Amino acid sequence: MAKETLRPTADGDATNLTPVGAANNWECVKDVTPDDDTTRVETNNTGAYVKDLYEIKNHTLAEGTPQRVEITYRIYNKGYVIIKPDTTEYPGEVKEPGGWGTYKTVWNQNPETQAPWTWADIDKLQIGVALMATMTEQKGVLLSKCTQVNGDVITTVIPTVTTQDATDVGSTSAKLQGTIADDGYEACSERGFDICLKEAAPDWLSPTSHLDETDKWTDETKGYDENDATYANNGPQPPGGAKGGWLDFIYGSSFMCTGFKILCIPGSSSSISVQVDFYYDDAWHTVYLQGGSAGWRSLTGLTPRIMTKARHQQSLGYSAVERRCQEFYFFEGMIWTEAGSYSEGSFNHIVTDLATETKYYFRAKAKNSEGWGYGDWKEFTTTALAVGRSYGYVMS
């Protein structure tokens, strides 16, 4: 969960209360820490409510989706809070603390649109108060005052997840441990673990085709056709409509990649644009996009991610005699997830069918509408296969 506090920055559509301690009404109620009678707005009107509205600063929070708006206000004697999302005002409940009292009113959706809040709604929002004085037998008119009004926007963010040490490690199994430390203000729809042999260090390989420097790609089924600029067979046209195309790689049901090498040979253009995408978290993600001259391109040290597909393209003008060669550094991984509704708390999973005396790496993860949150990588090493003993008994 993330929170952004938006305080008054200017007077809004109504300035009917009397300012005390500052020149402008909004300046009297923008306190971070309320100062009560030092700066305030007030009224001595006992016959009707008198209101103020204040503009608040635009949001600056870069992450998350607004889930609710909480207005905190501190008043003396009698009054209520107001919000104005656009053209209509919406009041909160009347509060009568007698003395000073601090209150909070929550709007879980925009009352004007009857829909979830958006950042555009937040940036148009005005907040304020309405106050009415009261009559007392002993002192006559008892003023009503307000010293603080501010708005808190509560947002959904990616869950915070931690990975704990594995327990019950045996020769072919282990119990993986994780915790959803913060669900991001929305119950997670999935949680689970990624498991891999991160240090298996396989050879450079291309799972579907390993082309040496004498090969050329002119076959549409491989995603390249120097005579066709649309390449509808394997995905979108390359950037700018230049020659090129997508070549997809599939390696089992899931895999990881920590790097790649691609050989670029110039064609009619001296600038060669190379793009590499990985498919994870239910979407394609570009991990490399760069122009440049001919020769080998390489990228290593990528953050390991469990994925199900990878693709790459070279975008340039070229002739049929040119050659392409690419190598990806893949290794296998495993995924375990469960679906449901999960808030903060611990979870675990027993993974089986592991190799003996082998180091494994794993991390916990959880997903809400903002995406996957991951814990740090942890490691464990399976034990040697237990060897049983046989005993002989002599019967007499």
Secondary structure, DSSP 8 states (H G I E B T S, - for coil): -EEEEE-EEEEEEEE-SEEESSSSHHHHSB-SS--TTSSEEEE--SSS-EEEEEEE------SSEEEEEEEEEEEESSEEEEEESSS--EE---B--SSEEEEEEEESSBTTTTB---HHHHHH-EEEEEE--EEETTTEEE-EEEEEEEEEEEEE---EEEEEEEES--SS-EEEEEEEEE--SS-EEEEEEEEE-TT-----B-SS----TT-----GGGT--TT-S--TTSSS--GGG-S--EEEE--SS-EEEEEEEEEE---SSS--EEEEEEEETTEEEEEEEE---SEEEEEE------BSEEEEEEES---TT---EEEEEEEEEEEEEEEEEE-SEEEEEEE-S--TT-EEEEEEEEEETTEEEE---EEEE---------------
